[in-house]
Amino acid sequence: MLMPDPKTVRILLTRYATLKIAQAERERATAARELEDVSYTLCVLMGTTSLQDAIAKADALLEAGRGSSDTAGGATGGTVVGKEGESGLSLAV
């Protein structure tokens, strides 16, 4: 089974979250179309028909790839912090 590139998955999840925030602040037709495109791409990339399933699978993929060598030493409070400052929080809606 082919696995999606984690970097591509992270980019799509970030874009999805950014567009959701932008739409919540001010609805725009162009942002709505792009959000629809990103959502569809996430579903296709993760092999799902549900956006929630795609986000959950994407989060799991990124978490599995993180491994113990990817964490910044000394994360406290049960939150894993990656090299690039990810908090380990899910983007699931």
N, C-alpha and C positions, 0 to 999 in steps of 0.2 A: 504494500500500500504506500502510495506517495504521501509524504508529509509536507504541508505548506511551510514555506520559509518563515521562521519566527520573526524576522525583521519586517517582512511584508505584513504579517498578521498584526504586529505592534503598530505599524503605520496606519493600517486600516482601522484598528480599534481607537487609536488616537484621533483620527479624522472623524470617525463616527461620534465620539464624545464631544469633539469641538463643534461639530454641526448641530448636535442635539442642544448644546448650550446656546449656540447662536440662534437657533429656532425658538428656544424658550424666551430669549431676550427680545427678539424681534423676528417675526415670521417673514420670510422672503421666498418667493417662488424658486429662485435659482438655488438657494440653500436647500429647499425641500427636495428638488430634483437630485441634487448631489447626495443628499442624505439617503434617498431612495437607491441611488446607484451604489453607494458604499455599502448599504445594507444588503443589497442583492449580491454584491461581490463577496462580502463576508460569508453569506449563505453558501454560495458556490464553492468558495475556497475551503470551507470547513465541511462541505458535503451534507448540508442540512437544508430543510425547507422553512425552518423557523428561525427568526432573528435571535430570539432568546437562546435557542440551542446553539446557534453559531457563536454567539458571544461566550457562552459557557465552555464550548469546546476550544475556542481561541484562548480563553483564560487558562484552561487546563494545559493546553499545549505550551504556553509561555511559562507556566509554573513548573511543568515537568522539565523544560529545558533550562530552568534557572539553576537547579542543583546546588549543592552546598558550597561549591567553589565560586559561584557567582554572587554570593551574598556579601554585602559589606560587613566587615567584622563588627560584632557588638550590637546588633539590632536589638532594641528593647521593646517591652510591651507586647510581645507576640506578633509584631508586624515585621515582615521581611522586607528589607530595603536592598534593592539591586544596585549594581554598579552605576547605572544611569539615574538613580534616584527614584525608581519605581517603588511604590509603597506596598505592593502586594495586594492591593485592594482590587476587587473585581469591578469591571465596567458593566456588568450585567444590569439590565433595566428591570 
